[in-house]
């Protein structure tokens, strides 16, 4: 008998049979792309059909914040947008008073708008402010609002 005949069958088998080289597949990438597309579609649908209505209370608060911001920037046009017609005064008068307050107390920061009460085209709220020179001294100020041309505006008169 030959040596080859004496060897067991498994010894003659190639310990590492040749395999076809692994080819990367597109499946993981296509799966990730599908997830991204679904997320983008969800965001678009939410923005188109989502509820983005603001309440009257939100609009009142926005008027208070907008007026304060306009005063701090000394932007008379924006001040008029958030202030009732009866409180407009002259640009020079409004800005001079604002500069005087800033010189004495520092800039005013609006902290909160609470206790919003709406009665038809009139509203009231408590607005909490502090000034830069006394940041720990917060003031709760009752503020009146009126609805003019479909928008809420701060109105002291």
N, CA, C and O atoms as a GROMACS GRO file, in nm:
protein
  628
    1UNK      N    1   0.081  -0.118   0.000
    1UNK     CA    2   0.000   0.000   0.000
    1UNK      C    3   0.084   0.123   0.000
    1UNK      O    4   0.194   0.127   0.056
    2UNK      N    5   0.033   0.220  -0.060
    2UNK     CA    6   0.109   0.344  -0.069
    2UNK      C    7   0.080   0.427   0.052
    2UNK      O    8  -0.016   0.404   0.126
    3UNK      N    9   0.166   0.525   0.071
    3UNK     CA   10   0.148   0.616   0.185
    3UNK      C   11   0.017   0.692   0.175
    3UNK      O   12  -0.047   0.722   0.275
    4UNK      N   13  -0.021   0.722   0.054
    4UNK     CA   14  -0.144   0.797   0.035
    4UNK      C   15  -0.264   0.714   0.079
    4UNK      O   16  -0.364   0.767   0.127
    5UNK      N   17  -0.252   0.582   0.061
    5UNK     CA   18  -0.364   0.499   0.099
    5UNK      C   19  -0.375   0.488   0.249
    5UNK      O   20  -0.485   0.467   0.302
    6UNK      N   21  -0.262   0.501   0.320
    6UNK     CA   22  -0.263   0.489   0.463
    6UNK      C   23  -0.316   0.616   0.532
    6UNK      O   24  -0.360   0.609   0.646
    7UNK      N   25  -0.312   0.727   0.467
    7UNK     CA   26  -0.356   0.853   0.528
    7UNK      C   27  -0.508   0.854   0.538
    7UNK      O   28  -0.577   0.814   0.445
    8UNK      N   29  -0.559   0.901   0.653
    8UNK     CA   30  -0.704   0.911   0.663
    8UNK      C   31  -0.757   1.015   0.564
    8UNK      O   32  -0.685   1.104   0.518
    9UNK      N   33  -0.886   1.001   0.533
    9UNK     CA   34  -0.948   1.089   0.434
    9UNK      C   35  -0.941   1.236   0.473
    9UNK      O   36  -0.918   1.322   0.388
   10UNK      N   37  -0.961   1.267   0.602
   10UNK     CA   38  -0.964   1.408   0.642
   10UNK      C   39  -0.826   1.472   0.636
   10UNK      O   40  -0.815   1.594   0.629
   11UNK      N   41  -0.721   1.392   0.639
   11UNK     CA   42  -0.587   1.449   0.630
   11UNK      C   43  -0.560   1.496   0.489
   11UNK      O   44  -0.482   1.589   0.468
   12UNK      N   45  -0.624   1.432   0.392
   12UNK     CA   46  -0.602   1.473   0.254
   12UNK      C   47  -0.684   1.596   0.220
   12UNK      O   48  -0.653   1.666   0.123
   13UNK      N   49  -0.786   1.623   0.296
   13UNK     CA   50  -0.870   1.739   0.266
   13UNK      C   51  -0.794   1.866   0.294
   13UNK      O   52  -0.714   1.873   0.388
   14UNK      N   53  -0.817   1.962   0.217
   14UNK     CA   54  -0.752   2.094   0.234
   14UNK      C   55  -0.805   2.158   0.361
   14UNK      O   56  -0.925   2.179   0.373
   15UNK      N   57  -0.715   2.191   0.458
   15UNK     CA   58  -0.764   2.249   0.583
   15UNK      C   59  -0.836   2.382   0.562
   15UNK      O   60  -0.924   2.415   0.641
   16UNK      N   61  -0.805   2.457   0.463
   16UNK     CA   62  -0.869   2.586   0.434
   16UNK      C   63  -0.922   2.580   0.292
   16UNK      O   64  -0.855   2.623   0.198
   17UNK      N   65  -1.040   2.528   0.276
   17UNK     CA   66  -1.090   2.523   0.138
   17UNK      C   67  -1.104   2.665   0.085
   17UNK      O   68  -1.137   2.759   0.158
   18UNK      N   69  -1.079   2.677  -0.041
   18UNK     CA   70  -1.087   2.810  -0.101
   18UNK      C   71  -1.232   2.855  -0.104
   18UNK      O   72  -1.321   2.784  -0.151
   19UNK      N   73  -1.252   2.977  -0.052
   19UNK     CA   74  -1.386   3.032  -0.051
   19UNK      C   75  -1.386   3.153  -0.142
   19UNK      O   76  -1.283   3.216  -0.167
   20UNK      N   77  -1.503   3.182  -0.188
   20UNK     CA   78  -1.515   3.302  -0.271
   20UNK      C   79  -1.490   3.423  -0.181
   20UNK      O   80  -1.537   3.425  -0.068
   21UNK      N   81  -1.418   3.522  -0.227
   21UNK     CA   82  -1.393   3.640  -0.143
   21UNK      C   83  -1.525   3.708  -0.107
   21UNK      O   84  -1.617   3.717  -0.189
   22UNK      N   85  -1.531   3.756   0.019
   22UNK     CA   86  -1.654   3.824   0.062
   22UNK      C   87  -1.664   3.958  -0.007
   22UNK      O   88  -1.568   4.034  -0.016
   23UNK      N   89  -1.783   3.984  -0.056
   23UNK     CA   90  -1.808   4.112  -0.122
   23UNK      C   91  -1.896   4.196  -0.032
   23UNK      O   92  -1.998   4.148   0.019
   24UNK      N   93  -1.858   4.320  -0.012
   24UNK     CA   94  -1.945   4.403   0.072
   24UNK      C   95  -2.081   4.419   0.004
   24UNK      O   96  -2.091   4.427  -0.118
   25UNK      N   97  -2.184   4.423   0.088
   25UNK     CA   98  -2.318   4.439   0.032
   25UNK      C   99  -2.366   4.582   0.058
   25UNK      O  100  -2.314   4.653   0.143
   26UNK      N  101  -2.464   4.618  -0.015
   26UNK     CA  102  -2.522   4.752  -0.003
   26UNK      C  103  -2.633   4.756   0.102
   26UNK      O  104  -2.682   4.864   0.135
   27UNK      N  105  -2.673   4.643   0.154
   27UNK     CA  106  -2.788   4.636   0.244
   27UNK      C  107  -2.776   4.729   0.364
   27UNK      O  108  -2.873   4.800   0.393
   28UNK      N  109  -2.664   4.733   0.437
   28UNK     CA  110  -2.658   4.824   0.552
   28UNK      C  111  -2.672   4.972   0.511
   28UNK      O  112  -2.736   5.051   0.581
   29UNK      N  113  -2.613   5.005   0.400
   29UNK     CA  114  -2.620   5.145   0.354
   29UNK      C  115  -2.761   5.180   0.308
   29UNK      O  116  -2.810   5.290   0.335
   30UNK      N  117  -2.824   5.089   0.238
   30UNK     CA  118  -2.961   5.114   0.194
   30UNK      C  119  -3.057   5.122   0.313
   30UNK      O  120  -3.150   5.201   0.312
   31UNK      N  121  -3.034   5.040   0.415
   31UNK     CA  122  -3.116   5.045   0.536
   31UNK      C  123  -3.102   5.179   0.606
   31UNK      O  124  -3.201   5.239   0.648
   32UNK      N  125  -2.978   5.227   0.620
   32UNK     CA  126  -2.955   5.357   0.684
   32UNK      C  127  -3.018   5.469   0.601
   32UNK      O  128  -3.076   5.562   0.657
   33UNK      N  129  -3.006   5.461   0.470
   33UNK     CA  130  -3.064   5.562   0.383
   33UNK      C  131  -3.217   5.564   0.398
   33UNK      O  132  -3.278   5.671   0.402
   34UNK      N  133  -3.277   5.446   0.407
   34UNK     CA  134  -3.423   5.439   0.424
   34UNK      C  135  -3.465   5.504   0.556
   34UNK      O  136  -3.566   5.575   0.560
   35UNK      N  137  -3.390   5.482   0.662
   35UNK     CA  138  -3.423   5.542   0.792
   35UNK      C  139  -3.411   5.694   0.784
   35UNK      O  140  -3.498   5.766   0.834
   36UNK      N  141  -3.305   5.743   0.722
   36UNK     CA  142  -3.287   5.888   0.708
   36UNK      C  143  -3.400   5.950   0.628
   36UNK      O  144  -3.453   6.055   0.665
   37UNK      N  145  -3.438   5.885   0.519
   37UNK     CA  146  -3.548   5.936   0.436
   37UNK      C  147  -3.678   5.941   0.517
   37UNK      O  148  -3.752   6.039   0.508
   38UNK      N  149  -3.706   5.838   0.595
   38UNK     CA  150  -3.827   5.837   0.677
   38UNK      C  151  -3.827   5.949   0.781
   38UNK      O  152  -3.930   6.012   0.804
   39UNK      N  153  -3.712   5.974   0.843
   39UNK     CA  154  -3.702   6.081   0.942
   39UNK      C  155  -3.726   6.216   0.875
   39UNK      O  156  -3.800   6.300   0.929
   40UNK      N  157  -3.666   6.239   0.760
   40UNK     CA  158  -3.684   6.366   0.688
   40UNK      C  159  -3.830   6.385   0.648
   40UNK      O  160  -3.885   6.494   0.662
   41UNK      N  161  -3.892   6.279   0.599
   41UNK     CA  162  -4.034   6.288   0.562
   41UNK      C  163  -4.119   6.320   0.685
   41UNK      O  164  -4.212   6.401   0.678
   42UNK      N  165  -4.087   6.257   0.799
   42UNK     CA  166  -4.160   6.285   0.923
   42UNK      C  167  -4.147   6.430   0.965
   42UNK      O  168  -4.245   6.492   1.006
   43UNK      N  169  -4.028   6.485   0.956
   43UNK     CA  170  -4.006   6.626   0.993
   43UNK      C  171  -4.085   6.718   0.901
   43UNK      O  172  -4.150   6.812   0.947
   44UNK      N  173  -4.080   6.691   0.772
   44UNK     CA  174  -4.154   6.775   0.676
   44UNK      C  175  -4.304   6.768   0.704
   44UNK      O  176  -4.371   6.871   0.707
   45UNK      N  177  -4.356   6.647   0.726
   45UNK     CA  178  -4.499   6.634   0.753
   45UNK      C  179  -4.539   6.704   0.882
   45UNK      O  180  -4.645   6.766   0.889
   46UNK      N  181  -4.455   6.696   0.985
   46UNK     CA  182  -4.485   6.764   1.110
   46UNK      C  183  -4.488   6.915   1.090
   46UNK      O  184  -4.576   6.983   1.144
   47UNK      N  185  -4.394   6.967   1.014
   47UNK     CA  186  -4.391   7.112   0.990
   47UNK      C  187  -4.509   7.159   0.906
   47UNK      O  188  -4.558   7.270   0.925
   48UNK      N  189  -4.553   7.075   0.813
   48UNK     CA  190  -4.666   7.114   0.728
   48UNK      C  191  -4.798   7.100   0.802
   48UNK      O  192  -4.883   7.189   0.795
   49UNK      N  193  -4.817   6.988   0.872
   49UNK     CA  194  -4.946   6.959   0.933
   49UNK      C  195  -4.948   6.975   1.084
   49UNK      O  196  -5.054   6.961   1.145
   50UNK      N  197  -4.835   7.003   1.145
   50UNK     CA  198  -4.828   7.017   1.290
   50UNK      C  199  -4.903   7.140   1.337
   50UNK      O  200  -4.930   7.231   1.259
   51UNK      N  201  -4.938   7.142   1.463
   51UNK     CA  202  -5.009   7.256   1.518
   51UNK      C  203  -4.908   7.364   1.555
   51UNK      O  204  -4.821   7.344   1.640
   52UNK      N  205  -4.922   7.474   1.491
   52UNK     CA  206  -4.834   7.586   1.520
   52UNK      C  207  -4.917   7.709   1.556
   52UNK      O  208  -4.872   7.823   1.540
   53UNK      N  209  -5.036   7.685   1.604
   53UNK     CA  210  -5.121   7.796   1.644
   53UNK      C  211  -5.075   7.845   1.780
   53UNK      O  212  -5.040   7.767   1.868
   54UNK      N  213  -5.076   7.976   1.794
   54UNK     CA  214  -5.043   8.033   1.924
   54UNK      C  215  -5.172   8.081   1.990
   54UNK      O  216  -5.265   8.123   1.922
   55UNK      N  217  -5.175   8.073   2.119
   55UNK     CA  218  -5.293   8.119   2.192
   55UNK      C  219  -5.286   8.269   2.209
   55UNK      O  220  -5.182   8.331   2.185
   56UNK      N  221  -5.396   8.328   2.250
   56UNK     CA  222  -5.397   8.472   2.277
   56UNK      C  223  -5.299   8.504   2.389
   56UNK      O  224  -5.233   8.609   2.387
   57UNK      N  225  -5.289   8.416   2.487
   57UNK     CA  226  -5.194   8.437   2.597
   57UNK      C  227  -5.050   8.440   2.546
   57UNK      O  228  -4.970   8.522   2.591
   58UNK      N  229  -5.018   8.352   2.452
   58UNK     CA  230  -4.884   8.353   2.391
   58UNK      C  231  -4.859   8.485   2.319
   58UNK      O  232  -4.750   8.541   2.326
   59UNK      N  233  -4.960   8.533   2.250
   59UNK     CA  234  -4.946   8.657   2.173
   59UNK      C  235  -4.930   8.778   2.266
   59UNK      O  236  -4.854   8.871   2.235
   60UNK      N  237  -4.999   8.777   2.380
   60UNK     CA  238  -4.984   8.885   2.478
   60UNK      C  239  -4.841   8.884   2.532
   60UNK      O  240  -4.776   8.988   2.540
   61UNK      N  241  -4.793   8.765   2.569
   61UNK     CA  242  -4.656   8.753   2.620
   61UNK      C  243  -4.555   8.798   2.515
   61UNK      O  244  -4.457   8.865   2.547
   62UNK      N  245  -4.579   8.762   2.391
   62UNK     CA  246  -4.489   8.802   2.282
   62UNK      C  247  -4.485   8.954   2.267
   62UNK      O  248  -4.380   9.010   2.236
   63UNK      N  249  -4.599   9.020   2.287
   63UNK     CA  250  -4.602   9.167   2.278
   63UNK      C  251  -4.516   9.229   2.388
   63UNK      O  252  -4.442   9.324   2.363
   64UNK      N  253  -4.526   9.175   2.509
   64UNK     CA  254  -4.446   9.228   2.620
   64UNK      C  255  -4.297   9.209   2.594
   64UNK      O  256  -4.217   9.301   2.614
   65UNK      N  257  -4.260   9.090   2.549
   65UNK     CA  258  -4.120   9.061   2.520
   65UNK      C  259  -4.071   9.148   2.403
   65UNK      O  260  -3.961   9.203   2.408
   66UNK      N  261  -4.152   9.159   2.300
   66UNK     CA  262  -4.114   9.237   2.182
   66UNK      C  263  -4.094   9.385   2.214
   66UNK      O  264  -3.999   9.447   2.167
   67UNK      N  265  -4.184   9.440   2.295
   67UNK     CA  266  -4.169   9.582   2.330
   67UNK      C  267  -4.042   9.603   2.412
   67UNK      O  268  -3.967   9.698   2.387
   68UNK      N  269  -4.018   9.516   2.510
   68UNK     CA  270  -3.898   9.530   2.593
   68UNK      C  271  -3.772   9.518   2.507
   68UNK      O  272  -3.678   9.597   2.522
   69UNK      N  273  -3.770   9.421   2.418
   69UNK     CA  274  -3.655   9.402   2.330
   69UNK      C  275  -3.633   9.524   2.242
   69UNK      O  276  -3.519   9.568   2.223
   70UNK      N  277  -3.740   9.579   2.187
   70UNK     CA  278  -3.729   9.698   2.102
   70UNK      C  279  -3.671   9.816   2.180
   70UNK      O  280  -3.587   9.890   2.128
   71UNK      N  281  -3.715   9.833   2.303
   71UNK     CA  282  -3.661   9.942   2.385
   71UNK      C  283  -3.513   9.922   2.414
   71UNK      O  284  -3.434  10.017   2.407
   72UNK      N  285  -3.474   9.799   2.445
   72UNK     CA  286  -3.333   9.774   2.477
   72UNK      C  287  -3.244   9.797   2.355
   72UNK      O  288  -3.129   9.840   2.370
   73UNK      N  289  -3.295   9.769   2.238
   73UNK     CA  290  -3.219   9.792   2.114
   73UNK      C  291  -3.236   9.935   2.063
   73UNK      O  292  -3.173   9.975   1.965
   74UNK      N  293  -3.322  10.011   2.130
   74UNK     CA  294  -3.355  10.148   2.089
   74UNK      C  295  -3.403  10.151   1.943
   74UNK      O  296  -3.361  10.234   1.863
   75UNK      N  297  -3.493  10.057   1.914
   75UNK     CA  298  -3.551  10.042   1.780
   75UNK      C  299  -3.695  10.095   1.786
   75UNK      O  300  -3.788  10.023   1.822
   76UNK      N  301  -3.711  10.221   1.749
   76UNK     CA  302  -3.841  10.286   1.760
   76UNK      C  303  -3.946  10.220   1.670
   76UNK      O  304  -4.063  10.209   1.708
   77UNK      N  305  -3.907  10.176   1.552
   77UNK     CA  306  -4.001  10.108   1.462
   77UNK      C  307  -4.058   9.982   1.524
   77UNK      O  308  -4.178   9.958   1.518
   78UNK      N  309  -3.973   9.900   1.585
   78UNK     CA  310  -4.019   9.778   1.652
   78UNK      C  311  -4.100   9.814   1.776
   78UNK      O  312  -4.196   9.745   1.808
   79UNK      N  313  -4.061   9.920   1.847
   79UNK     CA  314  -4.136   9.966   1.963
   79UNK      C  315  -4.280   9.997   1.921
   79UNK      O  316  -4.374   9.957   1.990
   80UNK      N  317  -4.298  10.066   1.810
   80UNK     CA  318  -4.433  10.098   1.761
   80UNK      C  319  -4.512   9.972   1.728
   80UNK      O  320  -4.633   9.967   1.750
   81UNK      N  321  -4.444   9.870   1.676
   81UNK     CA  322  -4.511   9.746   1.638
   81UNK      C  323  -4.572   9.675   1.759
   81UNK      O  324  -4.675   9.609   1.746
   82UNK      N  325  -4.509   9.688   1.876
   82UNK     CA  326  -4.555   9.617   1.996
   82UNK      C  327  -4.625   9.708   2.097
   82UNK      O  328  -4.655   9.664   2.208
   83UNK      N  329  -4.651   9.832   2.060
   83UNK     CA  330  -4.710   9.930   2.152
   83UNK      C  331  -4.836   9.988   2.089
   83UNK      O  332  -4.838  10.016   1.969
   84UNK      N  333  -4.940  10.006   2.170
   84UNK     CA  334  -5.065  10.062   2.116
   84UNK      C  335  -5.042  10.205   2.066
   84UNK      O  336  -4.950  10.274   2.111
   85UNK      N  337  -5.124  10.247   1.974
   85UNK     CA  338  -5.108  10.379   1.911
   85UNK      C  339  -5.103  10.492   2.013
   85UNK      O  340  -5.028  10.588   1.997
   86UNK      N  341  -5.183  10.482   2.118
   86UNK     CA  342  -5.189  10.588   2.217
   86UNK      C  343  -5.060  10.607   2.296
   86UNK      O  344  -5.042  10.711   2.359
   87UNK      N  345  -4.970  10.509   2.294
   87UNK     CA  346  -4.844  10.516   2.368
   87UNK      C  347  -4.722  10.544   2.279
   87UNK      O  348  -4.610  10.542   2.328
   88UNK      N  349  -4.743  10.570   2.151
   88UNK     CA  350  -4.629  10.585   2.062
   88UNK      C  351  -4.538  10.702   2.096
   88UNK      O  352  -4.416  10.688   2.089
   89UNK      N  353  -4.591  10.817   2.131
   89UNK     CA  354  -4.510  10.935   2.160
   89UNK      C  355  -4.418  10.961   2.041
   89UNK      O  356  -4.436  10.902   1.935
   90UNK      N  357  -4.321  11.048   2.058
   90UNK     CA  358  -4.227  11.077   1.950
   90UNK      C  359  -4.105  10.985   1.964
   90UNK      O  360  -4.074  10.937   2.074
   91UNK      N  361  -4.040  10.961   1.854
   91UNK     CA  362  -3.920  10.876   1.858
   91UNK      C  363  -3.816  10.934   1.954
   91UNK      O  364  -3.758  10.861   2.034
   92UNK      N  365  -3.794  11.064   1.945
   92UNK     CA  366  -3.695  11.129   2.032
   92UNK      C  367  -3.731  11.114   2.179
   92UNK      O  368  -3.644  11.089   2.262
   93UNK      N  369  -3.859  11.130   2.213
   93UNK     CA  370  -3.903  11.120   2.352
   93UNK      C  371  -3.888  10.979   2.407
   93UNK      O  372  -3.838  10.960   2.518
   94UNK      N  373  -3.930  10.879   2.329
   94UNK     CA  374  -3.921  10.739   2.373
   94UNK      C  375  -3.775  10.700   2.393
   94UNK      O  376  -3.739  10.642   2.496
   95UNK      N  377  -3.691  10.732   2.296
   95UNK     CA  378  -3.551  10.690   2.304
   95UNK      C  379  -3.474  10.767   2.412
   95UNK      O  380  -3.384  10.712   2.475
   96UNK      N  381  -3.509  10.894   2.434
   96UNK     CA  382  -3.443  10.971   2.540
   96UNK      C  383  -3.476  10.912   2.677
   96UNK      O  384  -3.388  10.898   2.762
   97UNK      N  385  -3.604  10.877   2.700
   97UNK     CA  386  -3.643  10.815   2.827
   97UNK      C  387  -3.572  10.681   2.846
   97UNK      O  388  -3.528  10.648   2.956
   98UNK      N  389  -3.560  10.605   2.737
   98UNK     CA  390  -3.494  10.474   2.746
   98UNK      C  391  -3.345  10.492   2.781
   98UNK      O  392  -3.293  10.421   2.867
   99UNK      N  393  -3.279  10.586   2.716
   99UNK     CA  394  -3.136  10.609   2.747
   99UNK      C  395  -3.119  10.654   2.891
   99UNK      O  396  -3.021  10.617   2.956
  100UNK      N  397  -3.211  10.735   2.942
  100UNK     CA  398  -3.204  10.782   3.080
  100UNK      C  399  -3.217  10.665   3.179
  100UNK      O  400  -3.142  10.656   3.276
  101UNK      N  401  -3.313  10.575   3.153
  101UNK     CA  402  -3.332  10.459   3.241
  101UNK      C  403  -3.208  10.370   3.238
  101UNK      O  404  -3.162  10.323   3.343
  102UNK      N  405  -3.154  10.347   3.120
  102UNK     CA  406  -3.035  10.262   3.107
  102UNK      C  407  -2.917  10.324   3.182
  102UNK      O  408  -2.841  10.252   3.247
  103UNK      N  409  -2.901  10.456   3.174
  103UNK     CA  410  -2.791  10.523   3.243
  103UNK      C  411  -2.804  10.510   3.394
  103UNK      O  412  -2.704  10.496   3.465
  104UNK      N  413  -2.928  10.513   3.444
  104UNK     CA  414  -2.950  10.507   3.589
  104UNK      C  415  -2.953  10.365   3.643
  104UNK      O  416  -2.896  10.337   3.749
  105UNK      N  417  -3.021  10.274   3.572
  105UNK     CA  418  -3.048  10.141   3.626
  105UNK      C  419  -2.983  10.028   3.547
  105UNK      O  420  -2.977   9.915   3.596
  106UNK      N  421  -2.934  10.054   3.429
  106UNK     CA  422  -2.885   9.948   3.341
  106UNK      C  423  -2.998   9.898   3.253
  106UNK      O  424  -3.113   9.940   3.268
  107UNK      N  425  -2.966   9.808   3.162
  107UNK     CA  426  -3.069   9.756   3.072
  107UNK      C  427  -3.171   9.672   3.149
  107UNK      O  428  -3.138   9.606   3.248
  108UNK      N  429  -3.294   9.677   3.102
  108UNK     CA  430  -3.403   9.603   3.166
  108UNK      C  431  -3.419   9.468   3.098
  108UNK      O  432  -3.422   9.459   2.975
  109UNK      N  433  -3.428   9.364   3.177
  109UNK     CA  434  -3.449   9.228   3.126
  109UNK      C  435  -3.586   9.181   3.170
  109UNK      O  436  -3.622   9.192   3.288
  110UNK      N  437  -3.662   9.129   3.076
  110UNK     CA  438  -3.793   9.074   3.107
  110UNK      C  439  -3.773   8.928   3.147
  110UNK      O  440  -3.721   8.848   3.069
  111UNK      N  441  -3.815   8.894   3.268
  111UNK     CA  442  -3.797   8.759   3.320
  111UNK      C  443  -3.916   8.667   3.295
  111UNK      O  444  -3.898   8.549   3.267
  112UNK      N  445  -4.038   8.721   3.305
  112UNK     CA  446  -4.155   8.635   3.294
  112UNK      C  447  -4.280   8.718   3.269
  112UNK      O  448  -4.287   8.835   3.305
  113UNK      N  449  -4.378   8.654   3.207
  113UNK     CA  450  -4.510   8.713   3.188
  113UNK      C  451  -4.609   8.612   3.244
  113UNK      O  452  -4.620   8.500   3.192
  114UNK      N  453  -4.680   8.650   3.350
  114UNK     CA  454  -4.771   8.557   3.417
  114UNK      C  455  -4.908   8.621   3.437
  114UNK      O  456  -4.928   8.737   3.403
  115UNK      N  457  -4.999   8.545   3.490
  115UNK     CA  458  -5.134   8.590   3.524
  115UNK      C  459  -5.200   8.665   3.408
  115UNK      O  460  -5.257   8.772   3.427
  116UNK      N  461  -5.192   8.607   3.291
  116UNK     CA  462  -5.251   8.669   3.172
  116UNK      C  463  -5.402   8.652   3.178
  116UNK      O  464  -5.453   8.541   3.189
  117UNK      N  465  -5.473   8.763   3.170
  117UNK     CA  466  -5.620   8.765   3.170
  117UNK      C  467  -5.665   8.833   3.042
  117UNK      O  468  -5.625   8.946   3.014
  118UNK      N  469  -5.749   8.766   2.965
  118UNK     CA  470  -5.797   8.823   2.839
  118UNK      C  471  -5.946   8.845   2.850
  118UNK      O  472  -6.021   8.757   2.892
  119UNK      N  473  -5.988   8.965   2.810
  119UNK     CA  474  -6.130   9.002   2.812
  119UNK      C  475  -6.160   9.074   2.681
  119UNK      O  476  -6.145   9.195   2.670
  120UNK      N  477  -6.201   8.997   2.581
  120UNK     CA  478  -6.229   9.055   2.450
  120UNK      C  479  -6.102   9.105   2.383
  120UNK      O  480  -6.009   9.028   2.359
  121UNK      N  481  -6.101   9.237   2.354
  121UNK     CA  482  -5.982   9.295   2.289
  121UNK      C  483  -5.891   9.366   2.389
  121UNK      O  484  -5.806   9.446   2.351
  122UNK      N  485  -5.911   9.336   2.517
  122UNK     CA  486  -5.825   9.391   2.623
  122UNK      C  487  -5.767   9.275   2.703
  122UNK      O  488  -5.827   9.168   2.714
  123UNK      N  489  -5.650   9.298   2.759
  123UNK     CA  490  -5.585   9.194   2.839
  123UNK      C  491  -5.499   9.261   2.945
  123UNK      O  492  -5.465   9.379   2.936
  124UNK      N  493  -5.464   9.182   3.045
  124UNK     CA  494  -5.371   9.228   3.147
  124UNK      C  495  -5.280   9.112   3.183
  124UNK      O  496  -5.314   8.995   3.162
  125UNK      N  497  -5.164   9.145   3.236
  125UNK     CA  498  -5.069   9.042   3.277
  125UNK      C  499  -4.974   9.103   3.379
  125UNK      O  500  -4.962   9.224   3.391
  126UNK      N  501  -4.908   9.016   3.451
  126UNK     CA  502  -4.801   9.060   3.541
  126UNK      C  503  -4.670   9.030   3.472
  126UNK      O  504  -4.642   8.916   3.436
  127UNK      N  505  -4.590   9.133   3.454
  127UNK     CA  506  -4.461   9.120   3.385
  127UNK      C  507  -4.351   9.139   3.489
  127UNK      O  508  -4.349   9.238   3.562
  128UNK      N  509  -4.260   9.043   3.495
  128UNK     CA  510  -4.150   9.048   3.591
  128UNK      C  511  -4.024   9.094   3.519
  128UNK      O  512  -3.980   9.034   3.420
  129UNK      N  513  -3.966   9.203   3.572
  129UNK     CA  514  -3.845   9.262   3.514
  129UNK      C  515  -3.735   9.267   3.619
  129UNK      O  516  -3.761   9.257   3.739
  130UNK      N  517  -3.613   9.282   3.571
  130UNK     CA  518  -3.503   9.326   3.658
  130UNK      C  519  -3.410   9.413   3.573
  130UNK      O  520  -3.408   9.403   3.451
  131UNK      N  521  -3.334   9.497   3.641
  131UNK     CA  522  -3.240   9.585   3.572
  131UNK      C  523  -3.098   9.533   3.593
  131UNK      O  524  -3.069   9.469   3.694
  132UNK      N  525  -3.011   9.561   3.498
  132UNK     CA  526  -2.874   9.508   3.501
  132UNK      C  527  -2.799   9.550   3.627
  132UNK      O  528  -2.719   9.472   3.679
  133UNK      N  529  -2.823   9.671   3.676
  133UNK     CA  530  -2.750   9.718   3.795
  133UNK      C  531  -2.797   9.651   3.924
  133UNK      O  532  -2.725   9.651   4.024
  134UNK      N  533  -2.918   9.594   3.922
  134UNK     CA  534  -2.973   9.525   4.040
  134UNK      C  535  -3.040   9.394   3.995
  134UNK      O  536  -3.163   9.384   4.000
  135UNK      N  537  -2.962   9.296   3.952
  135UNK     CA  538  -3.021   9.175   3.894
  135UNK      C  539  -3.104   9.092   3.992
  135UNK      O  540  -3.190   9.015   3.949
  136UNK      N  541  -3.079   9.105   4.121
  136UNK     CA  542  -3.156   9.026   4.218
  136UNK      C  543  -3.284   9.096   4.263
  136UNK      O  544  -3.364   9.037   4.335
  137UNK      N  545  -3.302   9.220   4.222
  137UNK     CA  546  -3.420   9.297   4.260
  137UNK      C  547  -3.523   9.291   4.147
  137UNK      O  548  -3.523   9.375   4.057
  138UNK      N  549  -3.608   9.189   4.152
  138UNK     CA  550  -3.708   9.170   4.046
  138UNK      C  551  -3.836   9.245   4.081
  138UNK      O  552  -3.879   9.248   4.196
  139UNK      N  553  -3.896   9.304   3.979
  139UNK     CA  554  -4.020   9.380   3.998
  139UNK      C  555  -4.133   9.316   3.920
  139UNK      O  556  -4.118   9.287   3.801
  140UNK      N  557  -4.246   9.292   3.986
  140UNK     CA  558  -4.367   9.245   3.920
  140UNK      C  559  -4.452   9.367   3.888
  140UNK      O  560  -4.495   9.440   3.978
  141UNK      N  561  -4.476   9.389   3.760
  141UNK     CA  562  -4.547   9.509   3.714
  141UNK      C  563  -4.675   9.468   3.642
  141UNK      O  564  -4.670   9.387   3.549
  142UNK      N  565  -4.790   9.522   3.685
  142UNK     CA  566  -4.913   9.494   3.609
  142UNK      C  567  -4.908   9.572   3.477
  142UNK      O  568  -4.879   9.692   3.475
  143UNK      N  569  -4.936   9.503   3.368
  143UNK     CA  570  -4.930   9.564   3.235
  143UNK      C  571  -5.061   9.538   3.164
  143UNK      O  572  -5.118   9.429   3.172
  144UNK      N  573  -5.109   9.641   3.093
  144UNK     CA  574  -5.232   9.627   3.015
  144UNK      C  575  -5.196   9.611   2.868
  144UNK      O  576  -5.092   9.658   2.821
  145UNK      N  577  -5.284   9.544   2.796
  145UNK     CA  578  -5.266   9.519   2.654
  145UNK      C  579  -5.398   9.547   2.582
  145UNK      O  580  -5.505   9.539   2.642
  146UNK      N  581  -5.388   9.580   2.455
  146UNK     CA  582  -5.506   9.600   2.372
  146UNK      C  583  -5.479   9.534   2.238
  146UNK      O  584  -5.365   9.529   2.191
  147UNK      N  585  -5.584   9.484   2.176
  147UNK     CA  586  -5.569   9.424   2.045
  147UNK      C  587  -5.600   9.529   1.940
  147UNK      O  588  -5.712   9.581   1.933
  148UNK      N  589  -5.502   9.560   1.858
  148UNK     CA  590  -5.517   9.656   1.748
  148UNK      C  591  -5.471   9.592   1.619
  148UNK      O  592  -5.365   9.530   1.615
  149UNK      N  593  -5.550   9.606   1.515
  149UNK     CA  594  -5.516   9.551   1.383
  149UNK      C  595  -5.483   9.402   1.392
  149UNK      O  596  -5.396   9.353   1.320
  150UNK      N  597  -5.552   9.329   1.479
  150UNK     CA  598  -5.534   9.186   1.490
  150UNK      C  599  -5.415   9.141   1.571
  150UNK      O  600  -5.388   9.022   1.579
  151UNK      N  601  -5.341   9.236   1.633
  151UNK     CA  602  -5.223   9.199   1.712
  151UNK      C  603  -5.235   9.258   1.852
  151UNK      O  604  -5.291   9.366   1.871
  152UNK      N  605  -5.181   9.186   1.950
  152UNK     CA  606  -5.179   9.237   2.087
  152UNK      C  607  -5.064   9.335   2.102
  152UNK      O  608  -4.953   9.312   2.052
  153UNK      N  609  -5.092   9.446   2.172
  153UNK     CA  610  -4.990   9.550   2.193
  153UNK      C  611  -4.995   9.597   2.339
  153UNK      O  612  -5.101   9.600   2.401
  154UNK      N  613  -4.879   9.634   2.390
  154UNK     CA  614  -4.870   9.689   2.525
  154UNK      C  615  -4.934   9.826   2.523
  154UNK      O  616  -4.911   9.905   2.431
  155UNK      N  617  -5.016   9.855   2.626
  155UNK     CA  618  -5.086   9.983   2.627
  155UNK      C  619  -5.098  10.032   2.773
  155UNK      O  620  -5.169   9.972   2.854
  156UNK      N  621  -5.030  10.140   2.805
  156UNK     CA  622  -5.037  10.190   2.942
  156UNK      C  623  -5.153  10.284   2.965
  156UNK      O  624  -5.185  10.317   3.080
  157UNK      N  625  -5.217  10.328   2.860
  157UNK     CA  626  -5.327  10.425   2.874
  157UNK      C  627  -5.461  10.356   2.869
  157UNK      O  628  -5.565  10.422   2.880
   0.00000   0.00000   0.00000
